[in-house]
Amino acid sequence: MLRDKYREKCALIFIGMAGSGKSSTVFSLSKYFQLTKTSHYIINLDPNCRFIPFISNIDIRDSINFKQVMTEFNLGPNSAIVVAINLFITQFDQVILNCLKFKYKTIKYVLIDTPGQIEIFLWSISGFIIANLVKYALKTFLIYVLDTKKCNNLKILVSNLLVCTFILFKTKTRLIIISNKIDLVSANTMVLSLNYFNTNYIQELPETNYSLDLIRDISDSVLYNIYKFCAVINMSSLYNHGINELTSFIFLN
C-alpha cells in the first residue's frame, strides 16, 4: 500500500500566526538538510508572499494567480488567500504523488510552508484536507511556530496555545510547538516560559482582572495538560539553534 511504502518518510507542516517565522524555520531546516546531505522536498502554500528565502519544489504561485482570485471573486487579501488554498487543494492529491515520486528512494523529509492566515486550519476545510492527505501517505507532524518575543505577553501566549490546541484536536495530527526567536528574548526575562507553563505561575500574578481570571480558568481546564500531547522546542531560525533537538525528536517519534 502507498501508506506502508512511504511511512518512513516524514512531512512537516508549518503553521502559525503571521510573522512568527515559519518560512525562516523552513529555510533553516533546508540549509541543515543540505549540509547533512539529507534529501528533502519543499512545498510553498502561501499564494501572496512576495519573497521566500528557500527554493520550493512545488509553489502554489505557479498555478494560482492571487491577484486574479481577488479580482474575479471580489475579495480582500485574507479571504483571497483562503479561496486560493481551497482551489489548490482540489489537486492536492497530485501534489502528494509528485512529491513521493521525487527521488522516492532517498527523500526523507517533506517541508510544507503555509500562510499566516491561521483560519485555514481553524475553520476552513482546506487545512483539514491538507493535514489528512499528507498524514495518509507520510509520517506527519504539525509544527506550530510561536513568536517568543510577542509571547512575553501572557494573553498573546494563551491565545496562541488555545489556537494550537484547537488545531491539534481538529486535525488529530501530532503537533510540535516551536518557541521561535529565542535569540531575541532571554529565558530568564520571559513573562512565561513555555517549558514551565503551569497554573501556579498564573495564580502568583499580582494583577487581578476579568482577563486573568479567564486565563486561570482556561489554564486549569485545558492548557495545563497541553504538554501531554505536544512537545515544546526552543529555536532560533536565524542562528539555527534547536534544529538538532527538532530532528532528533522527529526521528525518535
Kinemage of the C-alpha trace (Angstrom):
@kinemage 1
@onewidth
@group {chain A} dominant
@subgroup {mainchain}
@vectorlist {calphas} color= white
{ca met a 1} P 0.000 0.000 0.000
{ca leu a 2} L 1.032 3.615 -0.591
{ca arg a 3} L 0.782 4.340 3.118
{ca asp a 4} L 3.103 1.487 4.112
{ca lys a 5} L 5.614 2.115 1.320
{ca tyr a 6} L 6.350 5.716 2.288
{ca arg a 7} L 5.659 5.567 6.013
{ca glu a 8} L 9.330 6.015 6.944
{ca lys a 9} L 9.353 9.418 5.238
{ca cys a 10} L 8.303 12.438 7.281
{ca ala a 11} L 6.209 15.508 6.430
{ca leu a 12} L 6.411 18.694 8.496
{ca ile a 13} L 3.535 21.167 8.055
{ca phe a 14} L 4.497 24.590 9.409
{ca ile a 15} L 1.627 26.658 10.788
{ca gly a 16} L 1.385 29.730 12.984
{ca met a 17} L 0.485 33.385 13.101
{ca ala a 18} L 1.829 35.837 10.505
{ca gly a 19} L 5.376 36.907 11.289
{ca ser a 20} L 6.134 34.040 13.654
{ca gly a 21} L 8.982 32.802 11.448
{ca lys a 22} L 7.537 29.826 9.573
{ca ser a 23} L 9.366 30.479 6.298
{ca ser a 24} L 12.604 31.272 8.132
{ca thr a 25} L 12.320 27.981 10.014
{ca val a 26} L 11.757 26.083 6.761
{ca phe a 27} L 14.814 27.828 5.316
{ca ser a 28} L 16.952 26.913 8.345
{ca leu a 29} L 15.868 23.275 8.142
{ca ser a 30} L 16.547 23.236 4.409
{ca lys a 31} L 20.081 24.549 4.981
{ca tyr a 32} L 20.623 21.958 7.707
{ca phe a 33} L 19.433 19.146 5.421
{ca gln a 34} L 21.711 20.369 2.651
{ca leu a 35} L 24.717 20.339 4.996
{ca thr a 36} L 23.864 16.855 6.260
{ca lys a 37} L 23.100 15.658 2.709
{ca thr a 38} L 19.534 14.749 3.658
{ca ser a 39} L 17.163 14.638 0.697
{ca his a 40} L 14.083 16.803 1.228
{ca tyr a 41} L 11.196 18.343 -0.687
{ca ile a 42} L 9.656 21.784 -0.115
{ca ile a 43} L 6.095 22.890 -0.857
{ca asn a 44} L 5.033 26.547 -0.576
{ca leu a 45} L 1.317 27.104 0.036
{ca asp a 46} L 1.394 30.886 0.529
{ca pro a 47} L -0.105 32.461 -2.628
{ca asn a 48} L 0.544 36.061 -1.566
{ca cys a 49} L 4.170 36.004 -0.461
{ca arg a 50} L 6.460 38.253 -2.493
{ca phe a 51} L 9.631 36.503 -1.392
{ca ile a 52} L 10.524 33.184 0.191
{ca pro a 53} L 14.080 32.504 1.364
{ca phe a 54} L 14.131 28.927 0.054
{ca ile a 55} L 13.703 27.292 -3.349
{ca ser a 56} L 10.460 25.321 -3.373
{ca asn a 57} L 9.832 22.217 -5.442
{ca ile a 58} L 6.110 22.998 -5.667
{ca asp a 59} L 4.821 26.562 -5.351
{ca ile a 60} L 1.142 27.481 -5.259
{ca arg a 61} L 2.013 30.744 -7.022
{ca asp a 62} L 2.894 28.789 -10.175
{ca ser a 63} L -0.697 27.622 -10.591
{ca ile a 64} L -2.822 30.172 -8.701
{ca asn a 65} L -2.801 33.865 -9.633
{ca phe a 66} L -3.545 35.599 -6.353
{ca lys a 67} L -4.440 38.980 -7.861
{ca gln a 68} L -6.777 37.294 -10.315
{ca val a 69} L -8.529 35.480 -7.466
{ca met a 70} L -9.070 38.805 -5.690
{ca thr a 71} L -10.466 40.414 -8.843
{ca glu a 72} L -12.602 37.523 -10.066
{ca phe a 73} L -14.256 36.821 -6.709
{ca asn a 74} L -14.217 40.443 -5.475
{ca leu a 75} L -12.330 39.526 -2.295
{ca gly a 76} L -9.935 41.175 0.102
{ca pro a 77} L -6.447 39.719 0.622
{ca asn a 78} L -7.279 37.497 3.608
{ca ser a 79} L -10.342 35.914 2.013
{ca ala a 80} L -8.489 35.550 -1.291
{ca ile a 81} L -5.743 33.525 0.407
{ca val a 82} L -8.325 31.104 1.823
{ca val a 83} L -10.032 30.793 -1.582
{ca ala a 84} L -6.685 30.281 -3.345
{ca ile a 85} L -5.834 27.447 -0.950
{ca asn a 86} L -9.296 25.924 -1.482
{ca leu a 87} L -8.741 25.984 -5.245
{ca phe a 88} L -5.289 24.488 -4.930
{ca ile a 89} L -6.315 21.538 -2.742
{ca thr a 90} L -8.657 20.238 -5.440
{ca gln a 91} L -5.453 18.851 -6.980
{ca phe a 92} L -3.545 18.258 -3.754
{ca asp a 93} L -3.561 14.500 -4.236
{ca gln a 94} L -1.449 15.074 -7.352
{ca val a 95} L 0.896 17.246 -5.296
{ca ile a 96} L 1.402 14.353 -2.874
{ca leu a 97} L 2.009 11.874 -5.692
{ca asn a 98} L 4.551 14.180 -7.363
{ca cys a 99} L 6.255 14.622 -4.040
{ca leu a 100} L 6.515 10.881 -3.459
{ca lys a 101} L 7.822 10.208 -6.977
{ca phe a 102} L 10.634 12.725 -6.487
{ca lys a 103} L 13.669 10.622 -5.541
{ca tyr a 104} L 11.274 8.387 -3.601
{ca lys a 105} L 14.047 6.019 -2.518
{ca thr a 106} L 16.147 8.684 -0.823
{ca ile a 107} L 13.825 11.543 0.149
{ca lys a 108} L 13.461 11.790 3.931
{ca tyr a 109} L 11.532 14.966 4.658
{ca val a 110} L 8.746 16.994 3.080
{ca leu a 111} L 8.543 20.586 4.350
{ca ile a 112} L 5.241 22.409 3.803
{ca asp a 113} L 5.124 26.164 4.405
{ca thr a 114} L 1.661 27.687 4.916
{ca pro a 115} L 0.292 31.256 5.042
{ca gly a 116} L -0.031 33.237 8.268
{ca gln a 117} L -3.819 33.261 7.855
{ca ile a 118} L -4.384 30.719 10.614
{ca glu a 119} L -8.092 30.447 9.773
{ca ile a 120} L -7.048 27.975 7.050
{ca phe a 121} L -6.545 25.446 9.843
{ca leu a 122} L -9.130 26.845 12.263
{ca trp a 123} L -12.391 26.773 10.334
{ca ser a 124} L -11.632 26.250 6.637
{ca ile a 125} L -11.875 22.713 5.317
{ca ser a 126} L -8.646 23.147 3.350
{ca gly a 127} L -6.374 22.831 6.375
{ca phe a 128} L -8.120 19.634 7.471
{ca ile a 129} L -7.786 18.139 3.979
{ca ile a 130} L -4.111 19.094 3.674
{ca ala a 131} L -3.218 17.564 7.042
{ca asn a 132} L -5.129 14.334 6.443
{ca leu a 133} L -3.997 13.764 2.846
{ca val a 134} L -0.383 14.185 3.895
{ca lys a 135} L -0.924 12.073 7.007
{ca tyr a 136} L -2.394 9.243 4.948
{ca ala a 137} L 0.823 8.792 2.961
{ca leu a 138} L 3.567 10.052 5.285
{ca lys a 139} L 4.536 10.189 8.913
{ca thr a 140} L 3.289 13.725 9.674
{ca phe a 141} L 3.853 16.426 12.274
{ca leu a 142} L 2.211 19.829 12.524
{ca ile a 143} L 4.824 22.390 13.566
{ca tyr a 144} L 3.177 25.312 15.364
{ca val a 145} L 5.632 28.223 15.337
{ca leu a 146} L 5.374 30.745 18.165
{ca asp a 147} L 6.980 34.196 18.191
{ca thr a 148} L 8.632 34.011 21.610
{ca lys a 149} L 9.144 37.763 21.834
{ca lys a 150} L 5.451 38.516 21.313
{ca cys a 151} L 4.539 35.705 23.710
{ca asn a 152} L 6.172 37.658 26.520
{ca asn a 153} L 2.628 38.994 26.769
{ca leu a 154} L 0.725 36.376 28.743
{ca lys a 155} L -2.553 36.990 26.906
{ca ile a 156} L -0.892 36.529 23.496
{ca leu a 157} L 0.750 33.315 24.681
{ca val a 158} L -2.504 31.855 25.988
{ca ser a 159} L -4.319 32.891 22.786
{ca asn a 160} L -1.696 31.091 20.711
{ca leu a 161} L -1.889 27.975 22.847
{ca leu a 162} L -5.685 27.914 22.553
{ca val a 163} L -5.425 28.148 18.755
{ca cys a 164} L -2.774 25.444 18.827
{ca thr a 165} L -4.986 23.194 20.959
{ca phe a 166} L -7.981 23.655 18.651
{ca ile a 167} L -5.907 22.742 15.571
{ca leu a 168} L -4.465 19.716 17.379
{ca phe a 169} L -7.873 18.226 18.137
{ca lys a 170} L -9.443 19.243 14.825
{ca thr a 171} L -6.784 17.636 12.630
{ca lys a 172} L -5.903 14.814 15.092
{ca thr a 173} L -2.305 15.122 13.953
{ca arg a 174} L 0.793 15.041 16.148
{ca leu a 175} L 1.902 18.560 16.933
{ca ile a 176} L 5.195 20.155 17.957
{ca ile a 177} L 5.345 23.684 19.348
{ca ile a 178} L 8.419 25.650 18.304
{ca ser a 179} L 9.228 28.621 20.502
{ca asn a 180} L 10.993 30.635 17.794
{ca lys a 181} L 13.179 33.767 18.022
{ca ile a 182} L 14.633 32.848 21.401
{ca asp a 183} L 17.716 34.862 20.412
{ca leu a 184} L 15.592 37.988 20.962
{ca val a 185} L 14.361 37.059 24.441
{ca ser a 186} L 16.341 35.759 27.392
{ca ala a 187} L 14.745 32.771 29.082
{ca asn a 188} L 15.277 34.499 32.424
{ca thr a 189} L 13.310 37.600 31.421
{ca met a 190} L 10.350 35.927 29.727
{ca val a 191} L 6.973 36.616 31.273
{ca leu a 192} L 6.182 32.944 30.910
{ca ser a 193} L 8.479 30.200 29.694
{ca leu a 194} L 6.670 27.587 27.651
{ca asn a 195} L 8.671 24.846 29.311
{ca tyr a 196} L 7.396 25.885 32.745
{ca phe a 197} L 3.812 26.704 31.945
{ca asn a 198} L 1.700 25.884 34.984
{ca thr a 199} L -1.236 27.116 36.975
{ca asn a 200} L 0.885 28.014 39.979
{ca tyr a 201} L 2.625 30.727 37.979
{ca ile a 202} L -0.662 32.294 36.909
{ca gln a 203} L -2.006 32.196 40.449
{ca glu a 204} L 1.052 34.148 41.623
{ca leu a 205} L 0.443 37.038 39.226
{ca pro a 206} L -0.299 40.185 41.225
{ca glu a 207} L -2.763 41.674 38.772
{ca thr a 208} L -6.387 40.676 39.101
{ca asn a 209} L -8.994 41.408 36.450
{ca tyr a 210} L -11.508 39.566 34.319
{ca ser a 211} L -8.938 38.539 31.686
{ca leu a 212} L -6.580 36.968 34.224
{ca asp a 213} L -9.500 35.200 35.872
{ca leu a 214} L -10.394 33.802 32.455
{ca ile a 215} L -6.779 32.755 31.857
{ca arg a 216} L -6.735 30.934 35.192
{ca asp a 217} L -9.903 29.050 34.316
{ca ile a 218} L -8.601 28.147 30.853
{ca ser a 219} L -5.246 27.019 32.184
{ca asp a 220} L -6.885 24.799 34.808
{ca ser a 221} L -9.117 23.061 32.276
{ca val a 222} L -7.081 22.947 29.054
{ca leu a 223} L -3.612 24.430 28.862
{ca tyr a 224} L -2.151 22.708 31.887
{ca asn a 225} L -2.477 19.395 30.021
{ca ile a 226} L -1.280 20.558 26.604
{ca tyr a 227} L 2.202 19.158 27.168
{ca lys a 228} L 0.769 15.672 27.402
{ca phe a 229} L 0.085 15.982 23.681
{ca cys a 230} L 2.702 18.441 22.371
{ca ala a 231} L 6.465 18.702 22.571
{ca val a 232} L 7.946 22.182 23.021
{ca ile a 233} L 11.278 23.015 21.385
{ca asn a 234} L 13.126 26.306 21.765
{ca met a 235} L 14.552 27.501 18.466
{ca ser a 236} L 16.193 30.410 16.728
{ca ser a 237} L 15.746 30.072 12.970
{ca leu a 238} L 18.203 32.943 12.458
{ca tyr a 239} L 21.065 31.178 14.243
{ca asn a 240} L 19.934 27.590 13.562
{ca his a 241} L 19.582 26.890 17.260
{ca gly a 242} L 17.309 23.990 18.183
{ca ile a 243} L 17.340 22.192 14.829
{ca asn a 244} L 19.166 19.158 16.222
{ca glu a 245} L 16.583 18.878 19.009
{ca leu a 246} L 13.738 19.072 16.484
{ca thr a 247} L 15.146 16.459 14.101
{ca ser a 248} L 16.066 14.150 16.995
{ca phe a 249} L 12.543 14.316 18.407
{ca ile a 250} L 11.021 13.593 14.995
{ca phe a 251} L 13.389 10.653 14.449
{ca leu a 252} L 12.529 9.121 17.829
{ca asn a 253} L 8.782 9.544 17.407
